[in-house]
Amino acid sequence: MREYWSPFDFEGYETMINDLKYFKHEEFDSPDLPGSASGMNPEFLKIIDQIRGKCGFPLHINSGFRTKAHNEKVGGKPESAHTLGLACDILVLGSRERFKIIEAALSLGIKRIGIGTTFLHLDMDFSKDQEVVWLYPAGTGG
Ligand SMILES: [Zn+2]
């Protein structure tokens, strides 16, 4: 895992993204910019792919990469890890699914987890606090 990551400059991105077993890169696009999933950190994506493998059930990505404009639109914090390609929100509808995803994320080294009523935010932004789990008020995004 690189400590610093500049979106859009990873030469091996195409090769790496094709290695993902469970996801298409479009699933991580910012909705306002097709192809912007290339701003996702490939190593982070690999970990999300492994979490999916450990869970054994499909994961729907609510939000992956976010352009600054889209991040603002959905009320994300200005320095949101989504804009750095280091976060994703996963749809979660049940407590057993939530448990499984959290268990898999922790086992794979995820140290920042946000819990919403219908989603989980996972991120690997090392510029922010590590070993934290926080809550989102009902009805808000992550
Ligand atoms: Zn999020």
Residues whose N, C-alpha, C, O or C-beta is under 5 A from the ligand:
A	BS01	ZN	A87 C88 D89 H121 G142
